[in-house]
Amino acid sequence: MVYAVVRAGGRQEKVEVGTIITLDRVRAAEGESIKLPAVLVVDGDNVTTAADALSKITVTAEVMNDLRGPKIVIQKYKNKTGYKKRQGHRQDLTRVKVTGIK
């Protein structure tokens, strides 16, 4: 069993070959391959955490599609002053499929 923990969009994700993950928007075309930096790699009983060993390991992923996250509503209100503010946000995301850990 081989899996890796990769740094992706300010977070860390545990991935195996074939795993589909959602990241913050990546500037890559659909079908294009990207590399994700590994933080930890587990290959059976071998656990690799050393920076020089991890620099030789590449985790590749294929961009599936771009999408947008759910809408969140931000509301601010102050009592007795008449101040209220409403704002919405939808995060830009990219869905990728891990194709290899080498």
Disulfide bonds with the S-S distance in Angstrom:
none
